[in-house]
């Protein structure tokens, strides 16, 4: 369900730093699972999920990812990003019926540098 009260969650703020229209979704109560949905590269819908450390290992991330698929109209692509080294995230995505179709590198300029 849409959770505007979680729009300031670090997961959603991170999504908003690189994407547009970042919105938070989650369970009806608490903030153990936060899902960000935003518009990413090429105008594609992109999802991110974060499970609080105390709630991990219960399949909540995979459950949230499956439920989030319903937020996108059928037939429209939904991108989920995970760093290859983030084994837990990759496993949750694969357990949620997402499949690896490619990879990308996103490089941003360090605006603090004066070079």
Backbone bond lengths (Angstrom), bond angles and torsions (degrees), N, CA, C in turn:
res aa  C-N    CA-C-N  psi(-1)  N-CA   C-N-CA  omega(-1)  CA-C   N-CA-C  phi
1 X - - - 1.442 - - 1.520 109.78 -
2 X 1.308 116.14 150.37 1.468 122.27 179.28 1.517 108.57 -63.45
3 X 1.336 117.18 131.71 1.457 122.89 -178.16 1.526 110.99 -130.02
4 X 1.352 117.92 78.82 1.467 119.96 179.04 1.533 113.07 -57.11
5 X 1.339 117.22 -24.99 1.461 120.17 179.11 1.533 111.92 -66.47
6 X 1.344 116.92 -15.67 1.466 120.93 179.15 1.524 112.84 -103.00
7 X 1.335 117.52 8.10 1.464 120.29 -178.82 1.524 113.00 -62.12
8 X 1.330 117.80 -19.13 1.464 121.14 179.30 1.537 111.45 -97.67
9 X 1.316 117.68 6.36 1.465 121.74 178.46 1.535 108.67 -64.37
10 X 1.331 118.33 144.27 1.467 120.61 -179.15 1.535 114.03 -52.88
11 X 1.317 118.98 -36.37 1.478 121.87 178.57 1.522 110.02 -61.23
12 X 1.333 117.27 -42.42 1.463 122.01 -177.57 1.525 110.18 -75.97
13 X 1.335 117.07 -38.90 1.472 120.16 176.31 1.522 110.77 -61.84
14 X 1.327 117.21 -39.65 1.468 120.52 177.92 1.528 110.06 -62.90
15 X 1.313 116.96 -45.30 1.472 120.37 178.25 1.528 110.07 -59.41
16 X 1.317 116.94 -42.49 1.468 121.16 -177.72 1.521 112.99 -67.14
17 X 1.334 116.86 -22.79 1.465 120.07 -179.89 1.532 111.88 -69.89
18 X 1.327 117.59 -25.29 1.470 121.35 -175.29 1.524 113.03 -122.33
19 X 1.320 117.85 -6.02 1.458 121.89 -174.60 1.524 108.82 -136.30
20 X 1.317 116.86 173.96 1.464 120.18 177.88 1.523 110.11 -112.44
21 X 1.312 114.93 163.32 1.453 122.60 174.30 1.529 112.80 54.70
22 X 1.335 117.56 42.58 1.467 121.24 179.83 1.522 110.17 -72.69
23 X 1.331 115.34 129.64 1.461 122.12 179.66 1.518 109.45 -132.68
24 X 1.334 116.08 151.36 1.463 121.37 -178.49 1.524 110.78 -104.11
25 X 1.325 113.96 141.82 1.456 122.71 173.82 1.521 107.16 -132.44
26 X 1.311 116.47 157.66 1.462 119.18 178.54 1.506 111.30 -175.21
27 X 1.316 114.72 -170.29 1.453 120.68 176.95 1.518 108.98 -69.69
28 X 1.317 116.63 165.45 1.466 119.58 -176.05 1.518 113.18 -66.50
29 X 1.323 117.63 -25.13 1.462 119.02 177.52 1.529 108.92 -138.23
30 X 1.303 115.11 151.94 1.454 120.38 179.45 1.514 112.85 77.14
31 X 1.320 114.06 178.07 1.462 119.32 -179.70 1.521 111.36 -133.02
32 X 1.342 116.39 32.62 1.462 120.11 178.62 1.520 112.34 -67.70
33 X 1.332 116.81 -29.89 1.459 121.71 179.40 1.524 108.09 -127.60
34 X 1.327 115.97 121.64 1.459 120.87 177.85 1.520 107.88 -124.03
35 X 1.314 114.78 128.19 1.458 121.83 178.45 1.518 107.67 -114.16
36 X 1.325 116.80 130.35 1.459 120.36 173.63 1.517 108.18 -105.23
37 X 1.310 115.76 138.00 1.461 121.82 174.63 1.511 106.29 -126.97
38 X 1.328 116.21 126.92 1.462 120.24 -175.94 1.524 109.63 -149.02
39 X 1.321 114.54 172.99 1.460 120.79 176.31 1.519 107.75 -99.10
40 X 1.319 116.16 121.28 1.459 121.10 -174.59 1.511 112.91 -109.28
41 X 1.309 115.28 -152.95 1.463 123.01 -177.53 1.520 110.25 -56.04
42 X 1.322 116.04 133.58 1.460 121.36 178.23 1.511 114.09 70.55
43 X 1.328 117.62 14.93 1.457 120.73 179.73 1.519 114.33 76.48
44 X 1.332 116.96 10.50 1.461 120.80 179.72 1.527 111.33 -79.23
45 X 1.319 115.96 144.18 1.455 120.75 175.36 1.520 108.60 -72.51
46 X 1.326 115.36 133.85 1.457 120.41 -176.89 1.519 109.93 -129.15
47 X 1.315 114.90 138.63 1.452 121.09 -176.83 1.518 110.30 -116.91
48 X 1.316 115.36 147.39 1.454 122.21 172.82 1.517 107.70 -137.33
49 X 1.294 117.78 151.51 1.466 120.36 179.62 1.517 109.11 -139.24
50 X 1.317 114.62 144.62 1.459 120.67 175.25 1.515 108.48 -136.59
51 X 1.319 115.24 131.84 1.459 121.97 177.77 1.523 107.22 -113.38
52 X 1.330 116.56 129.53 1.462 121.07 179.97 1.526 109.90 -58.73
53 X 1.335 117.30 144.32 1.466 119.98 -177.26 1.530 114.42 -50.79
54 X 1.309 118.18 -39.40 1.467 121.05 -178.34 1.519 114.14 -72.48
55 X 1.324 117.21 -11.80 1.467 121.09 -178.29 1.523 112.60 -109.43
56 X 1.306 116.83 3.90 1.470 120.15 -177.52 1.522 111.37 -75.29
57 X 1.328 115.36 158.54 1.454 120.93 177.77 1.517 114.22 83.53
58 X 1.335 117.41 8.62 1.466 121.75 -178.87 1.524 112.16 -111.33
59 X 1.328 116.43 3.26 1.457 119.94 -179.60 1.522 113.85 81.31
60 X 1.330 117.84 10.60 1.466 120.63 -177.93 1.522 111.98 -67.73
61 X 1.317 117.94 -36.07 1.461 120.71 179.01 1.515 110.91 -63.33
62 X 1.326 116.89 -47.32 1.469 120.80 178.76 1.527 110.70 -63.45
63 X 1.318 116.48 -40.37 1.475 120.39 178.76 1.532 110.65 -63.00
64 X 1.324 116.49 -43.26 1.467 120.58 179.51 1.519 111.00 -64.87
65 X 1.321 117.04 -40.21 1.463 120.69 179.31 1.529 111.23 -64.54
66 X 1.334 116.96 -41.24 1.474 119.67 177.37 1.522 110.32 -63.53
67 X 1.324 117.25 -45.02 1.463 121.14 -179.22 1.523 111.07 -64.61
68 X 1.321 116.98 -35.66 1.465 120.82 -177.99 1.518 111.92 -65.63
69 X 1.308 117.52 -25.85 1.466 120.37 178.31 1.522 111.20 -58.15
70 X 1.322 116.63 -29.24 1.463 121.00 -179.64 1.528 112.16 -71.63
71 X 1.323 117.80 -11.27 1.464 121.28 -179.94 1.525 112.06 -77.79
72 X 1.319 116.62 -14.83 1.464 122.85 -176.25 1.521 108.54 -109.81
73 X 1.339 117.28 133.82 1.473 118.62 178.51 1.530 111.34 -56.52
74 X 1.320 115.30 142.86 1.467 120.92 179.22 1.525 110.73 -54.39
75 X 1.303 115.30 137.41 1.460 121.08 178.62 1.514 114.05 90.73
76 X 1.331 117.78 -10.70 1.462 120.76 178.06 1.531 108.97 -93.45
77 X 1.324 117.63 138.83 1.469 119.06 -179.12 1.523 111.89 -70.71
78 X 1.306 115.20 146.88 1.454 123.40 175.31 1.520 106.52 -129.20
79 X 1.322 116.07 122.74 1.461 122.16 -177.26 1.524 108.84 -100.04
80 X 1.307 116.26 135.74 1.459 122.09 173.45 1.518 106.91 -124.21
81 X 1.303 116.50 127.18 1.463 120.22 -177.55 1.517 110.49 -106.89
82 X 1.313 114.89 140.76 1.459 121.18 174.00 1.518 107.44 -149.14
83 X 1.299 115.42 138.37 1.461 119.24 175.04 1.525 107.83 -65.68
84 X 1.338 118.05 137.25 1.465 119.98 -178.58 1.530 113.33 -54.79
85 X 1.314 117.08 -31.33 1.460 120.69 179.42 1.514 114.29 -78.04
86 X 1.330 117.28 -9.50 1.457 121.21 179.34 1.531 108.29 -88.04
87 X 1.316 115.32 79.17 1.454 122.04 -173.46 1.529 111.66 -58.66
88 X 1.324 117.53 -40.16 1.462 120.78 -178.86 1.531 110.65 -61.37
89 X 1.339 116.67 -44.38 1.466 120.14 179.89 1.526 111.16 -65.81
90 X 1.320 116.79 -42.94 1.462 120.48 179.34 1.526 109.77 -62.89
91 X 1.330 117.86 -42.89 1.464 120.82 178.41 1.529 111.15 -62.90
92 X 1.336 117.82 -40.75 1.471 120.74 178.70 1.523 110.45 -63.60
93 X 1.320 116.97 -41.57 1.466 120.22 178.46 1.525 111.18 -63.06
94 X 1.319 117.02 -45.79 1.459 120.38 -179.76 1.526 111.18 -65.73
95 X 1.336 117.51 -35.16 1.466 121.47 178.02 1.523 112.01 -72.29
96 X 1.321 116.87 -13.36 1.470 122.29 -177.71 1.514 111.82 -102.04
97 X 1.318 116.78 16.54 1.463 122.67 178.45 1.519 113.79 70.73
98 X 1.325 118.92 18.53 1.452 121.83 169.56 1.518 106.00 -83.78
99 X 1.305 117.48 152.84 1.446 119.85 177.01 1.519 110.22 -130.81
100 X 1.303 115.29 147.63 1.457 121.25 179.17 1.528 108.11 -74.92
101 X 1.330 115.52 123.40 1.465 119.90 178.56 1.523 111.82 -121.06
102 X 1.308 117.18 -5.94 1.451 120.58 179.84 1.510 110.18 169.55
103 X 1.296 114.60 -176.28 1.457 119.41 177.18 1.516 108.47 -143.42
104 X 1.299 114.94 164.48 1.460 120.62 177.78 1.515 108.52 -148.41
105 X 1.287 114.69 155.67 1.452 122.06 173.63 1.520 106.88 -113.83
106 X 1.311 116.22 128.75 1.453 120.91 176.64 1.521 106.82 -111.41
107 X 1.314 115.46 119.66 1.462 121.36 -178.84 1.520 107.39 -117.76
108 X 1.319 116.35 127.56 1.448 120.08 179.27 1.515 109.05 -116.30
109 X 1.305 114.76 149.15 1.468 120.73 179.88 1.507 108.57 -77.66
110 X 1.321 116.60 137.03 1.452 122.32 176.37 1.513 108.13 -78.66
111 X 1.314 116.50 105.70 1.472 120.96 -176.08 1.527 112.09 -72.93
112 X 1.331 117.40 -10.87 1.466 120.19 177.65 1.517 111.13 -78.70
113 X 1.322 116.15 -19.23 1.465 121.06 -177.24 1.525 109.32 -81.05
114 X 1.311 116.55 141.17 1.468 119.79 179.37 1.525 111.30 -101.78
115 X 1.332 117.28 11.77 1.460 120.81 -178.67 1.488 112.63 -71.38
